[in-house]
């Protein structure tokens, strides 16, 4: 359950099996459906004639370049994934793959965070990377621990109320 640099250009990315499957589906969608959509846009734009002053063509080519970059990035990352073994997870301490319930010591507001690898993080849905300030601060702590986290707004203290497998 480590995310480390294996050489200068290849980082190993920690992911759940579910996250890995979702990333593979996204890659397949980009390579098939999205590529075809953009190809059609380019064909339509070419049909308008003079490409030197064709905004639709320029936009479609830019979209294609962005898509190909995204495909290459995803392919590269998926080659360097370490799948989290759920059987190694415990409810004793926070680790990648844990779902953690915390309470802000000052406001008493509760939050539930899923600690994920970088590629799976989605803060809007409570999935935070173990490399984020909150995720890294919570790692290896236990129920009852109060964790101080340095944020742009100042120090926030969270008390860990519950840990379970993600």
N, C-alpha and C positions, 0 to 999 in steps of 0.2 A: 504494500500500500504506500508506495513512495512515488513521487514525481521528481525525476532527477534528470540531469543532463548526461546523456550517454556518450556524446561527443559534441564538438563545437556546434554542429548544425542539427542534431537530432535530439529533441527532447522527448521523454517518455511521458505520455498523458494518462492519468488515472481516470477510469470511467467505470460506471456500472454496466452490467450486461445490457440492461434496458437502454441506457444512453448510447451504447455502442450500436445497438440495433437501430435506434432512431437516427443516428448519424449516417448509417449505411443507407437507410431509406431516403434520407434527405439527399445524399449524394446521387443515388439512382434517379431520383426525381429531377435533380438539376441536369444530369447527363442525358436524360431522355426527354421529358416533357418540356422543361425550360429551354433547353438547347433548340428544340424544334420550334417553339414559340418565337424565339429570337431570330432564328433562321427565316421564318415566314415574314417577320417584320422587315428584315433586310431585303428579302425578295420584293416585297411591296414597295419599299422605299426606292429600290433600283428602278422599278417600273415608272416612277415619277420623272425619270430622266436625269439631267445634269447633276452628277454627284458632287460637284465642287460647291454648289450652293443648296444642297439638300439636307435640311435640318433633321428630317426623319431618318435619313441614312446615317448621319453622324450620331444621332441619339441611339439608334439600334446598334451601331458598331461599338459605342461606348458601353452599352448594356452587355453586349457580347464579351467584351474585354473583361468587364467586372465579373461576369458569370464564369469565364474560364479561369480567372484568378481564384475565385471561390472554390471551384472544383479542384484545382491544383492544391489549394490549402487543405481542404478536407481530405483529399487522397493522401497527402503527406502525413497529416495528423493521424489518420486511421491506421497507417503503417506502423505507428509508434505508440500504440495504446496498450496499457496494462489494465486488464479487467479486474475489478475488485471481486475477490472471492467472498461472497456473503457469509460463508461458513466461518470465516475468520473474524467477523464482526461480533462485538459484544455490546452489552448494555452498560458496561462498567465505566467506560471512558469514551469521550468524543473522538471519532476518527472519520476519515473519508468514508461516506456511506451511512453515517449516523443521521438520525432525525432528532434534533435537540429542541426541547422546550425551555425557554429562558424567560426571566422576568427582569425588567429594568428596575434596579434597586430604588431609584428616585421616583419614577412615575408609576410604578407597579404594573405597567402595561406588559402583557405577555406576547411573546413571539415564538413561532416555530420555524426553525431553519433546517433544511436538508443540506448537509455538508457534502459537496460534490467535487469532482475534478473540474479543471478549468473549462473544458469543452462543454460541460453540461450545465454550467451555472446560468441561472435565470432569476435574478433578484426579485423581479415582479411576482414570481411564483414561489418565493421563499427558498430557492435553490442557490446557495452561495458557495463560491469556490473556497477550497481550503487555503488558497493563497490570498484571499481577500483579508482585509484587516479583522473583520469579525470572525471569519472562518479560521484563520490562523491562530487567533487569540483563544478560541474555544477548544482547539485540538488538545487532546490528552488530559482534559479536565474531567472531573467527576461530578455526579449529582451533589448539590449542596455547595459546590465551589462558587465563589464570586470572582468574576473575571473582569478586569479593567481593560477597556478597549479605547485606544486613541483614535478619535474620529476628527474630521474637519471642524466639527462643532464643539470639540472638547472631549474630555474623558467620559465614557459611558460605562456604567457598571451593570453587568448582567449576572443574575444568580441562575445557575443551572438547576432546573426543576425535574427534568426527565430526559433520559437518553434511550433511544431504541434504534433497532436496525431500520435503515431507510426504506 
